[in-house]
Amino acid sequence: MPELPEVETVRRGLETPLLNQIFSTAQIIDPRLKLPISSDLPEKLARSKIIELKRRGKYLLFKCQKNQQITHLLIHLGMTGSLRIFPQNTPLQPHVCIDFLLENGQLLRYTDPRRFGVIVLIDGDPLQHKLLAHFGPEPFEESFNAEYFYQQLKRRRVPIKNLIMENQIVVGVGNIYASESLFHAGILPTRLGVSISFEEAEKLREEIISTLNKALEQGGTTIRNFTNAEGNAGYFKQFLYVYGRNDQPCHHCNALIQQITQGQRSTYFCPNCQK
């Protein structure tokens, strides 16, 4: 599933070619996503200008203006979604869900083989929408500081790996980067939040930010099928220390990396380096 670095990579790749472009219409090819694409979306979006492209957690937010009215096109890539720009005469490909046609002769195409994505047009404040209203701070915001993080963890009898993947605590730390951050912080993923000291919370916060930044520098992580807005893979996979490396030697101590399941997701850790 695309996580924060992958979604931010897509956002950066789309921002320059799409900013100030105008939607002429949209062609819904297959509306069957996690939330079905509304049949009136093409009409509502037509003649809207894209004036800003932001990200909130793992969601993309296209701020659009039409007759002085502001709407937001919210897109979540789900597990296998992709957004790419093509000329309008580009033939349909497998798994295309919707084509957003632009007045400049291009189209923004959303493709999603597994159809867990979300495409919604929002009137009003998008941050108050039910999909976003419960979100905590972004990892790069000043509000995600050591004291805040420690206070969120200290009363929770929940494994720390699960906690740092809760959007209510901090947004965008998905499965890959949770395992990697915990490794670099030297913390076992099975430890409960209540057991984490202030110093450990501060170290883990620093490693979350550092890991996400390093992934962004490499254009994200492609494990299976993630590609950016240009169709290129992310290269952070070659810098992974634990994720996907079960039964392989730790880069630090040569102990074998172990894999367990937490919350129906695979977790990877070094039993020697993490305490």
Secondary structure, 3 states (H helix, E strand, C coil): CCCHHHHHHHHHHHHHHHCCCEEEEEEECCCCCCECCCCCHHHHHCCCEEEEEEEECCEEEEEEEECCEEEEEEEECCCCCEEEEEECCCCCCCCEEEEEEECCCEEEEEECCCCCCEEEEEECCHHHCCCCCCCCCCCCCCCCCHHHHHHHHCCCCCEHHHHCCCCCCCCCCCHHHHHHHHHHHCCCCCCEHHHCCHHHHHHHHHHHHHHHHHHHHCCCECCCCCCCCCCCCCEHHHHCCCCCCCCCECCCCCCECEEEEECCEEEEECCCCCC
